[in-house]
């Protein structure tokens, strides 16, 4: 409530002091004083630490909660909607670039074959579905490309790949996929992301299904012109 801190790695220690108001933010080195250490040294007993649950993996939250601390336990509190979103009134509109099919000549493997291999791995994990939150992995899986990110041909999308049933790529707008020839069903299944994805995850939970996800995957914050839409990508770096 009384102070703010910004963590940067060694690439930005000079730049950050030119671009950030240091009368408002203390600057800490991300490696020398990582956030977990800063929290241990600065938060006291009974403090509640809010965090955006769309930006942190379950594994990271679990590890943070389990860390031995010199003081009595502090509570981690998931905050949604994000407090920065609540006051960011001049936020740029999210990108809505076209999504195109990546020709098999360049992809090297049909999306159906990739999905079959993914489902085999899902079976080994004894899971019911795979949630894909990295746009790179979505583009690879469905053999699609996009124009949402400057200098990188990515569609900002999520995907849910069940062990049985159709896989779905969830992108910003259904009409984004250009109707080239007759796109495969796996590429055509495009629905609005954001609230739709949250509903899909809730449905998996209600069905008592085990969801697999890459441990390192995390949500990126929404919003800048060349970044991901709400609940997918971000302008805060």
Secondary structure, DSSP 8 states (H G I E B T S, - for coil): ---EEEEE-GGGTTHHHHHS-TTTEEEEETTTT-HHHHHHHH--TT-EEEE-TTSS-HHHHHHHHHS--SSS--EEEE-SS-HHHHH-TT--------EEE--HHHH-S-HHHHHHHHHHHHHHTT-SEEEE--HHHHHHHHTEEESSBTTB----EEEEEESSS--EEEES-GGGB---SS--HHHH-EEE-THHHHHHHHHHHHTT--EE--TT-------STTS--TTS--S--
